[in-house]
Amino acid sequence: MSWIQVILIVGLLVAGLLAWLVLRNKLFGRLFFILQFVMGVVFVLWPHLTTRLANLIGIGRGTDFLLYLLILFVYFSGMCILAKFRQIERRQTLLIRQLALRGAVKLGEAKNVSL
């Protein structure tokens, strides 16, 4: 197994953990997206850094390194979106339950209700 495979596997595990933490605390998600922005600016200003970092971890080109980072970021972003959808789904379910219970008619009061 090469270094990049180990790094990508660890990165995916960390991205999954971060996505889970986003449900608990929005600060982690915000910091992650700010980190993406800062890294993008740094790599645009100093593109040779991508090649140097790639060579340090056993990748031949900086472009490949950026592609691997993109895969991790897209995975994490997708997990964040999925987590947000599930959170909204839970809130919607609770709201619908509350509305249904509020509008429910007691058994004794059902005589005056017409369908």
N, C-alpha and C positions, 0 to 999 in steps of 0.2 A: 504494500500500500504506500502510495507516495504522500508527501507532506500536504499537497493540496487536497487530497482526498480526506485526510484527517482534519484539516482546517475546515473544509466544507461541511463535513459531518458535524463537527463541533459547532460550527456556525449555524447550521440548521437547528440543532438542539437548543442553542442559545436563543435563536429567533423564536422557536416554539415556546420557550420559557418566557421570553419577553412578551409574546402575544398573550400568554396566560396572565401575566402580571398587568397588562393593560386593562383587563377586566377589573382588577383590584385597585389600580392606581394609574391615573392618566398621565402622571409625571413621567413615567418610564417611556411611554409612547411619544410624548412630546420631545423628550431628550433624544430619543432615537432618530426622530425625523429632523431635529436640529443638527444632529451629527451627520446625517446624510447630506444636508445642505452645506455644512462646513467642509466636509470631505470633497464634495463636488467643486466648491470654489477653490480649494487648495489644489486639486488635481487639474483644474483648468489653468490656474496661475503657474503651476510648476508641473507640467506633464511628464517630465523625466522621472518624477517621484514614483509614478505608477510602474515604470520599468524596473526601477531599483527595488521597490517592494516586491514586485513579481519575482525578480531574481533571488531575493532573500528567501522566499518560500518555495523555490523550485519551479516557477513558471517561467517560460521563455519570454513572453511579451507582456507589456503593461496592458495592452488591449484585452488579453485573455483574463488578466487579473480583474479588470473592471467588469468584464462579463460575469465572472464568478461573484463579485460583489453585488452586481445587479440581480442575479438569481436569488441571493440571500435577501436583499431588500424587497424584492417583489413577493417572495414567500412570506416575509414578516408582514408586509402591508396587507396581503390577502388574509392572513390570520387575524389581523386587527379588524379588518372589515367584517369578517365572519363573526368575531367576538361581539362587535357592535350590533350586528343584526340579531344575534341571540339575545343580547341585553334588551334590545327594543322589543323583541318577540315576548320576552318574559314580562316586561312592563305592560304591554298590550293585553296579555292574558290576564294579568291582575286587574287591570282597569275594566275589562269586559266582565270579569267575575263580580267586581264590586257593583257595576251597573246592573247586572242581572239580579243580584241579591237585593239591591235597592228597589228594583221594579217588581220583585216577586210578590205574589199575593199569598197571604196566610190562608190556610185551609178553611177556617171559619168565615173569612171574608169573601170567599169565592162565590157566594150566592148572588151577590149584586154585580158580578163581573160578567159581561157578555163577550163572546168571541166574535 
